[in-house]
Structures are given as structure tokens and as C-alpha cells.
Amino acid sequence: MSLHHFSVIVLAIGRQRERGQGMAEYGLIITLIALVCVLAMISIGGSLSDMYNTVAAIFQ
């Protein structure tokens, strides 16, 4: 195996690792966004429920 073939293989492995690392970062970002959304829904859930009940009572 020549040095050129070896360097091509090493570069290909490096690209695969970088692609995997990028996907892991996207997964962490999506998880963080989902966590923020869930926490926001929990914190405003009570007042949002009261508002919907008030509006529903108006239309009855």
C-alpha cells in the first residue's frame, strides 16, 4: 500500500468521524430545544388552561 492510498483512507475515516460528530451535535441541540419547550409548557400550563376554560365558558 502506498503512502497516497494510506492518506486517502485516513482522510475518509476522519470525514466519517466529523459527520458523526455533527449529527451528535444536532441531536444535542434538538434535545435542548425540546427540553426548553417542555419546561415552558409546564410553567405556563396552568394559566393557559385557565384561559382556555374562560374562553370555552364564554361560548357555552
PDB file of N, CA, C and O in Angstrom:
ATOM      1  N   MET A   1       0.857  -1.175   0.000  1.00  0.00           N
ATOM      2  CA  MET A   1       0.000   0.000   0.000  1.00  0.00           C
ATOM      3  C   MET A   1       0.901   1.234   0.000  1.00  0.00           C
ATOM      4  O   MET A   1       1.844   1.332   0.785  1.00  0.00           O
ATOM      5  N   SER A   2       0.597   2.152  -0.875  1.00  0.00           N
ATOM      6  CA  SER A   2       1.423   3.356  -0.975  1.00  0.00           C
ATOM      7  C   SER A   2       0.976   4.387   0.054  1.00  0.00           C
ATOM      8  O   SER A   2      -0.085   4.277   0.668  1.00  0.00           O
ATOM      9  N   LEU A   3       1.811   5.366   0.210  1.00  0.00           N
ATOM     10  CA  LEU A   3       1.511   6.442   1.159  1.00  0.00           C
ATOM     11  C   LEU A   3       0.256   7.201   0.729  1.00  0.00           C
ATOM     12  O   LEU A   3      -0.521   7.650   1.570  1.00  0.00           O
ATOM     13  N   HIS A   4       0.065   7.339  -0.563  1.00  0.00           N
ATOM     14  CA  HIS A   4      -1.121   8.040  -1.076  1.00  0.00           C
ATOM     15  C   HIS A   4      -2.407   7.300  -0.681  1.00  0.00           C
ATOM     16  O   HIS A   4      -3.362   7.921  -0.215  1.00  0.00           O
ATOM     17  N   HIS A   5      -2.430   5.985  -0.867  1.00  0.00           N
ATOM     18  CA  HIS A   5      -3.611   5.204  -0.504  1.00  0.00           C
ATOM     19  C   HIS A   5      -3.885   5.286   0.990  1.00  0.00           C
ATOM     20  O   HIS A   5      -5.037   5.388   1.414  1.00  0.00           O
ATOM     21  N   PHE A   6      -2.833   5.240   1.776  1.00  0.00           N
ATOM     22  CA  PHE A   6      -2.983   5.320   3.231  1.00  0.00           C
ATOM     23  C   PHE A   6      -3.568   6.665   3.640  1.00  0.00           C
ATOM     24  O   PHE A   6      -4.455   6.727   4.490  1.00  0.00           O
ATOM     25  N   SER A   7      -3.066   7.753   3.028  1.00  0.00           N
ATOM     26  CA  SER A   7      -3.572   9.078   3.382  1.00  0.00           C
ATOM     27  C   SER A   7      -5.032   9.245   2.946  1.00  0.00           C
ATOM     28  O   SER A   7      -5.800   9.920   3.632  1.00  0.00           O
ATOM     29  N   VAL A   8      -5.423   8.649   1.829  1.00  0.00           N
ATOM     30  CA  VAL A   8      -6.822   8.715   1.380  1.00  0.00           C
ATOM     31  C   VAL A   8      -7.723   7.991   2.379  1.00  0.00           C
ATOM     32  O   VAL A   8      -8.804   8.480   2.708  1.00  0.00           O
ATOM     33  N   ILE A   9      -7.289   6.843   2.855  1.00  0.00           N
ATOM     34  CA  ILE A   9      -8.075   6.082   3.834  1.00  0.00           C
ATOM     35  C   ILE A   9      -8.196   6.856   5.144  1.00  0.00           C
ATOM     36  O   ILE A   9      -9.279   6.920   5.726  1.00  0.00           O
ATOM     37  N   VAL A  10      -7.098   7.443   5.613  1.00  0.00           N
ATOM     38  CA  VAL A  10      -7.124   8.215   6.859  1.00  0.00           C
ATOM     39  C   VAL A  10      -8.055   9.417   6.721  1.00  0.00           C
ATOM     40  O   VAL A  10      -8.813   9.717   7.643  1.00  0.00           O
ATOM     41  N   LEU A  11      -8.009  10.108   5.584  1.00  0.00           N
ATOM     42  CA  LEU A  11      -8.901  11.258   5.377  1.00  0.00           C
ATOM     43  C   LEU A  11     -10.369  10.828   5.335  1.00  0.00           C
ATOM     44  O   LEU A  11     -11.231  11.532   5.860  1.00  0.00           O
ATOM     45  N   ALA A  12     -10.658   9.691   4.721  1.00  0.00           N
ATOM     46  CA  ALA A  12     -12.036   9.201   4.650  1.00  0.00           C
ATOM     47  C   ALA A  12     -12.562   8.861   6.036  1.00  0.00           C
ATOM     48  O   ALA A  12     -13.713   9.159   6.357  1.00  0.00           O
ATOM     49  N   ILE A  13     -11.724   8.238   6.856  1.00  0.00           N
ATOM     50  CA  ILE A  13     -12.138   7.912   8.231  1.00  0.00           C
ATOM     51  C   ILE A  13     -12.380   9.194   9.017  1.00  0.00           C
ATOM     52  O   ILE A  13     -13.336   9.279   9.788  1.00  0.00           O
ATOM     53  N   GLY A  14     -11.523  10.185   8.825  1.00  0.00           N
ATOM     54  CA  GLY A  14     -11.694  11.464   9.516  1.00  0.00           C
ATOM     55  C   GLY A  14     -12.988  12.154   9.135  1.00  0.00           C
ATOM     56  O   GLY A  14     -13.652  12.736   9.992  1.00  0.00           O
ATOM     57  N   ARG A  15     -13.359  12.098   7.859  1.00  0.00           N
ATOM     58  CA  ARG A  15     -14.620  12.714   7.418  1.00  0.00           C
ATOM     59  C   ARG A  15     -15.821  12.015   8.035  1.00  0.00           C
ATOM     60  O   ARG A  15     -16.792  12.667   8.420  1.00  0.00           O
ATOM     61  N   GLN A  16     -15.761  10.695   8.132  1.00  0.00           N
ATOM     62  CA  GLN A  16     -16.868   9.948   8.738  1.00  0.00           C
ATOM     63  C   GLN A  16     -17.013  10.320  10.205  1.00  0.00           C
ATOM     64  O   GLN A  16     -18.130  10.461  10.702  1.00  0.00           O
ATOM     65  N   ARG A  17     -15.908  10.479  10.892  1.00  0.00           N
ATOM     66  CA  ARG A  17     -15.978  10.877  12.311  1.00  0.00           C
ATOM     67  C   ARG A  17     -16.560  12.268  12.454  1.00  0.00           C
ATOM     68  O   ARG A  17     -17.372  12.514  13.346  1.00  0.00           O
ATOM     69  N   GLU A  18     -16.146  13.194  11.571  1.00  0.00           N
ATOM     70  CA  GLU A  18     -16.679  14.557  11.632  1.00  0.00           C
ATOM     71  C   GLU A  18     -18.171  14.561  11.340  1.00  0.00           C
ATOM     72  O   GLU A  18     -18.914  15.312  11.971  1.00  0.00           O
ATOM     73  N   ARG A  19     -18.623  13.746  10.405  1.00  0.00           N
ATOM     74  CA  ARG A  19     -20.047  13.673  10.079  1.00  0.00           C
ATOM     75  C   ARG A  19     -20.821  13.141  11.279  1.00  0.00           C
ATOM     76  O   ARG A  19     -21.892  13.649  11.609  1.00  0.00           O
ATOM     77  N   GLY A  20     -20.277  12.119  11.928  1.00  0.00           N
ATOM     78  CA  GLY A  20     -20.924  11.569  13.116  1.00  0.00           C
ATOM     79  C   GLY A  20     -20.957  12.568  14.256  1.00  0.00           C
ATOM     80  O   GLY A  20     -21.940  12.657  14.992  1.00  0.00           O
ATOM     81  N   GLN A  21     -19.872  13.319  14.397  1.00  0.00           N
ATOM     82  CA  GLN A  21     -19.820  14.332  15.439  1.00  0.00           C
ATOM     83  C   GLN A  21     -20.856  15.420  15.166  1.00  0.00           C
ATOM     84  O   GLN A  21     -21.502  15.902  16.097  1.00  0.00           O
ATOM     85  N   GLY A  22     -21.022  15.811  13.906  1.00  0.00           N
ATOM     86  CA  GLY A  22     -22.020  16.822  13.557  1.00  0.00           C
ATOM     87  C   GLY A  22     -23.423  16.346  13.859  1.00  0.00           C
ATOM     88  O   GLY A  22     -24.252  17.117  14.344  1.00  0.00           O
ATOM     89  N   MET A  23     -23.699  15.078  13.576  1.00  0.00           N
ATOM     90  CA  MET A  23     -25.030  14.527  13.862  1.00  0.00           C
ATOM     91  C   MET A  23     -25.277  14.479  15.371  1.00  0.00           C
ATOM     92  O   MET A  23     -26.395  14.720  15.826  1.00  0.00           O
ATOM     93  N   ALA A  24     -24.250  14.175  16.132  1.00  0.00           N
ATOM     94  CA  ALA A  24     -24.398  14.156  17.588  1.00  0.00           C
ATOM     95  C   ALA A  24     -24.682  15.558  18.108  1.00  0.00           C
ATOM     96  O   ALA A  24     -25.492  15.727  19.019  1.00  0.00           O
ATOM     97  N   GLU A  25     -24.031  16.556  17.544  1.00  0.00           N
ATOM     98  CA  GLU A  25     -24.285  17.939  17.963  1.00  0.00           C
ATOM     99  C   GLU A  25     -25.708  18.355  17.623  1.00  0.00           C
ATOM    100  O   GLU A  25     -26.366  19.015  18.428  1.00  0.00           O
ATOM    101  N   TYR A  26     -26.194  17.979  16.441  1.00  0.00           N
ATOM    102  CA  TYR A  26     -27.584  18.281  16.084  1.00  0.00           C
ATOM    103  C   TYR A  26     -28.549  17.591  17.048  1.00  0.00           C
ATOM    104  O   TYR A  26     -29.559  18.173  17.443  1.00  0.00           O
ATOM    105  N   GLY A  27     -28.242  16.375  17.418  1.00  0.00           N
ATOM    106  CA  GLY A  27     -29.085  15.651  18.381  1.00  0.00           C
ATOM    107  C   GLY A  27     -29.132  16.358  19.716  1.00  0.00           C
ATOM    108  O   GLY A  27     -30.197  16.459  20.325  1.00  0.00           O
ATOM    109  N   LEU A  28     -27.988  16.854  20.186  1.00  0.00           N
ATOM    110  CA  LEU A  28     -27.963  17.583  21.454  1.00  0.00           C
ATOM    111  C   LEU A  28     -28.748  18.885  21.370  1.00  0.00           C
ATOM    112  O   LEU A  28     -29.446  19.252  22.315  1.00  0.00           O
ATOM    113  N   ILE A  29     -28.637  19.581  20.250  1.00  0.00           N
ATOM    114  CA  ILE A  29     -29.376  20.836  20.079  1.00  0.00           C
ATOM    115  C   ILE A  29     -30.881  20.576  20.063  1.00  0.00           C
ATOM    116  O   ILE A  29     -31.642  21.303  20.700  1.00  0.00           O
ATOM    117  N   ILE A  30     -31.312  19.547  19.340  1.00  0.00           N
ATOM    118  CA  ILE A  30     -32.739  19.212  19.284  1.00  0.00           C
ATOM    119  C   ILE A  30     -33.247  18.809  20.663  1.00  0.00           C
ATOM    120  O   ILE A  30     -34.357  19.175  21.050  1.00  0.00           O
ATOM    121  N   THR A  31     -32.440  18.058  21.404  1.00  0.00           N
ATOM    122  CA  THR A  31     -32.826  17.660  22.765  1.00  0.00           C
ATOM    123  C   THR A  31     -32.964  18.883  23.658  1.00  0.00           C
ATOM    124  O   THR A  31     -33.910  18.971  24.442  1.00  0.00           O
ATOM    125  N   LEU A  32     -32.038  19.826  23.552  1.00  0.00           N
ATOM    126  CA  LEU A  32     -32.109  21.041  24.359  1.00  0.00           C
ATOM    127  C   LEU A  32     -33.347  21.862  24.009  1.00  0.00           C
ATOM    128  O   LEU A  32     -34.014  22.378  24.905  1.00  0.00           O
ATOM    129  N   ILE A  33     -33.660  21.990  22.733  1.00  0.00           N
ATOM    130  CA  ILE A  33     -34.848  22.739  22.316  1.00  0.00           C
ATOM    131  C   ILE A  33     -36.112  22.064  22.840  1.00  0.00           C
ATOM    132  O   ILE A  33     -37.023  22.737  23.321  1.00  0.00           O
ATOM    133  N   ALA A  34     -36.168  20.731  22.748  1.00  0.00           N
ATOM    134  CA  ALA A  34     -37.335  20.006  23.254  1.00  0.00           C
ATOM    135  C   ALA A  34     -37.480  20.193  24.756  1.00  0.00           C
ATOM    136  O   ALA A  34     -38.593  20.361  25.255  1.00  0.00           O
ATOM    137  N   LEU A  35     -36.372  20.165  25.481  1.00  0.00           N
ATOM    138  CA  LEU A  35     -36.420  20.359  26.933  1.00  0.00           C
ATOM    139  C   LEU A  35     -36.929  21.749  27.294  1.00  0.00           C
ATOM    140  O   LEU A  35     -37.730  21.900  28.215  1.00  0.00           O
ATOM    141  N   VAL A  36     -36.465  22.761  26.571  1.00  0.00           N
ATOM    142  CA  VAL A  36     -36.932  24.134  26.811  1.00  0.00           C
ATOM    143  C   VAL A  36     -38.429  24.241  26.532  1.00  0.00           C
ATOM    144  O   VAL A  36     -39.153  24.896  27.283  1.00  0.00           O
ATOM    145  N   CYS A  37     -38.897  23.605  25.460  1.00  0.00           N
ATOM    146  CA  CYS A  37     -40.330  23.638  25.134  1.00  0.00           C
ATOM    147  C   CYS A  37     -41.161  22.968  26.217  1.00  0.00           C
ATOM    148  O   CYS A  37     -42.204  23.490  26.610  1.00  0.00           O
ATOM    149  N   VAL A  38     -40.709  21.820  26.700  1.00  0.00           N
ATOM    150  CA  VAL A  38     -41.447  21.113  27.756  1.00  0.00           C
ATOM    151  C   VAL A  38     -41.476  21.946  29.029  1.00  0.00           C
ATOM    152  O   VAL A  38     -42.523  22.059  29.666  1.00  0.00           O
ATOM    153  N   LEU A  39     -40.353  22.526  29.407  1.00  0.00           N
ATOM    154  CA  LEU A  39     -40.322  23.354  30.618  1.00  0.00           C
ATOM    155  C   LEU A  39     -41.205  24.588  30.477  1.00  0.00           C
ATOM    156  O   LEU A  39     -41.841  25.008  31.443  1.00  0.00           O
ATOM    157  N   ALA A  40     -41.249  25.172  29.283  1.00  0.00           N
ATOM    158  CA  ALA A  40     -42.115  26.332  29.059  1.00  0.00           C
ATOM    159  C   ALA A  40     -43.580  25.930  29.168  1.00  0.00           C
ATOM    160  O   ALA A  40     -44.377  26.662  29.755  1.00  0.00           O
ATOM    161  N   MET A  41     -43.944  24.784  28.614  1.00  0.00           N
ATOM    162  CA  MET A  41     -45.331  24.320  28.706  1.00  0.00           C
ATOM    163  C   MET A  41     -45.721  24.020  30.153  1.00  0.00           C
ATOM    164  O   MET A  41     -46.845  24.301  30.569  1.00  0.00           O
ATOM    165  N   ILE A  42     -44.807  23.459  30.904  1.00  0.00           N
ATOM    166  CA  ILE A  42     -45.095  23.164  32.309  1.00  0.00           C
ATOM    167  C   ILE A  42     -45.292  24.465  33.090  1.00  0.00           C
ATOM    168  O   ILE A  42     -46.197  24.567  33.918  1.00  0.00           O
ATOM    169  N   SER A  43     -44.438  25.459  32.820  1.00  0.00           N
ATOM    170  CA  SER A  43     -44.512  26.690  33.598  1.00  0.00           C
ATOM    171  C   SER A  43     -45.747  27.527  33.263  1.00  0.00           C
ATOM    172  O   SER A  43     -46.287  28.187  34.150  1.00  0.00           O
ATOM    173  N   ILE A  44     -46.213  27.520  32.004  1.00  0.00           N
ATOM    174  CA  ILE A  44     -47.382  28.331  31.644  1.00  0.00           C
ATOM    175  C   ILE A  44     -48.635  27.475  31.475  1.00  0.00           C
ATOM    176  O   ILE A  44     -49.685  27.983  31.081  1.00  0.00           O
ATOM    177  N   GLY A  45     -48.531  26.195  31.769  1.00  0.00           N
ATOM    178  CA  GLY A  45     -49.657  25.295  31.555  1.00  0.00           C
ATOM    179  C   GLY A  45     -50.898  25.654  32.350  1.00  0.00           C
ATOM    180  O   GLY A  45     -52.008  25.599  31.821  1.00  0.00           O
ATOM    181  N   GLY A  46     -50.728  26.020  33.612  1.00  0.00           N
ATOM    182  CA  GLY A  46     -51.879  26.349  34.458  1.00  0.00           C
ATOM    183  C   GLY A  46     -52.622  27.579  33.970  1.00  0.00           C
ATOM    184  O   GLY A  46     -53.848  27.570  33.867  1.00  0.00           O
ATOM    185  N   SER A  47     -51.883  28.632  33.669  1.00  0.00           N
ATOM    186  CA  SER A  47     -52.539  29.864  33.214  1.00  0.00           C
ATOM    187  C   SER A  47     -53.145  29.673  31.825  1.00  0.00           C
ATOM    188  O   SER A  47     -54.189  30.252  31.524  1.00  0.00           O
ATOM    189  N   LEU A  48     -52.512  28.880  30.988  1.00  0.00           N
ATOM    190  CA  LEU A  48     -53.052  28.600  29.658  1.00  0.00           C
ATOM    191  C   LEU A  48     -54.350  27.802  29.763  1.00  0.00           C
ATOM    192  O   LEU A  48     -55.295  28.048  29.014  1.00  0.00           O
ATOM    193  N   SER A  49     -54.397  26.856  30.683  1.00  0.00           N
ATOM    194  CA  SER A  49     -55.606  26.070  30.895  1.00  0.00           C
ATOM    195  C   SER A  49     -56.748  26.959  31.394  1.00  0.00           C
ATOM    196  O   SER A  49     -57.890  26.821  30.954  1.00  0.00           O
ATOM    197  N   ASP A  50     -56.430  27.870  32.313  1.00  0.00           N
ATOM    198  CA  ASP A  50     -57.456  28.796  32.810  1.00  0.00           C
ATOM    199  C   ASP A  50     -57.998  29.676  31.688  1.00  0.00           C
ATOM    200  O   ASP A  50     -59.200  29.931  31.625  1.00  0.00           O
ATOM    201  N   MET A  51     -57.123  30.136  30.810  1.00  0.00           N
ATOM    202  CA  MET A  51     -57.548  30.984  29.711  1.00  0.00           C
ATOM    203  C   MET A  51     -58.476  30.217  28.760  1.00  0.00           C
ATOM    204  O   MET A  51     -59.502  30.746  28.334  1.00  0.00           O
ATOM    205  N   TYR A  52     -58.116  28.976  28.430  1.00  0.00           N
ATOM    206  CA  TYR A  52     -58.970  28.169  27.554  1.00  0.00           C
ATOM    207  C   TYR A  52     -60.329  27.902  28.204  1.00  0.00           C
ATOM    208  O   TYR A  52     -61.355  27.935  27.525  1.00  0.00           O
ATOM    209  N   ASN A  53     -60.344  27.643  29.488  1.00  0.00           N
ATOM    210  CA  ASN A  53     -61.604  27.402  30.181  1.00  0.00           C
ATOM    211  C   ASN A  53     -62.475  28.661  30.189  1.00  0.00           C
ATOM    212  O   ASN A  53     -63.694  28.567  30.043  1.00  0.00           O
ATOM    213  N   THR A  54     -61.866  29.829  30.357  1.00  0.00           N
ATOM    214  CA  THR A  54     -62.605  31.090  30.324  1.00  0.00           C
ATOM    215  C   THR A  54     -63.237  31.314  28.951  1.00  0.00           C
ATOM    216  O   THR A  54     -64.410  31.673  28.845  1.00  0.00           O
ATOM    217  N   VAL A  55     -62.446  31.099  27.908  1.00  0.00           N
ATOM    218  CA  VAL A  55     -62.964  31.273  26.539  1.00  0.00           C
ATOM    219  C   VAL A  55     -64.059  30.253  26.255  1.00  0.00           C
ATOM    220  O   VAL A  55     -65.056  30.595  25.618  1.00  0.00           O
ATOM    221  N   ALA A  56     -63.904  29.008  26.708  1.00  0.00           N
ATOM    222  CA  ALA A  56     -64.918  27.976  26.490  1.00  0.00           C
ATOM    223  C   ALA A  56     -66.204  28.334  27.224  1.00  0.00           C
ATOM    224  O   ALA A  56     -67.298  28.079  26.721  1.00  0.00           O
ATOM    225  N   ALA A  57     -66.079  28.927  28.419  1.00  0.00           N
ATOM    226  CA  ALA A  57     -67.267  29.316  29.178  1.00  0.00           C
ATOM    227  C   ALA A  57     -68.024  30.444  28.483  1.00  0.00           C
ATOM    228  O   ALA A  57     -69.249  30.518  28.578  1.00  0.00           O
ATOM    229  N   ILE A  58     -67.314  31.310  27.797  1.00  0.00           N
ATOM    230  CA  ILE A  58     -67.971  32.407  27.073  1.00  0.00           C
ATOM    231  C   ILE A  58     -68.838  31.868  25.956  1.00  0.00           C
ATOM    232  O   ILE A  58     -69.915  32.409  25.705  1.00  0.00           O
ATOM    233  N   PHE A  59     -68.400  30.814  25.274  1.00  0.00           N
ATOM    234  CA  PHE A  59     -69.132  30.282  24.126  1.00  0.00           C
ATOM    235  C   PHE A  59     -70.208  29.282  24.500  1.00  0.00           C
ATOM    236  O   PHE A  59     -70.915  28.795  23.617  1.00  0.00           O
ATOM    237  N   GLN A  60     -70.355  28.962  25.759  1.00  0.00           N
ATOM    238  CA  GLN A  60     -71.399  27.983  26.134  1.00  0.00           C
ATOM    239  C   GLN A  60     -72.737  28.633  26.312  1.00  0.00           C
ATOM    240  O   GLN A  60     -73.716  27.956  26.626  1.00  0.00           O
TER     241      GLN A  60
END
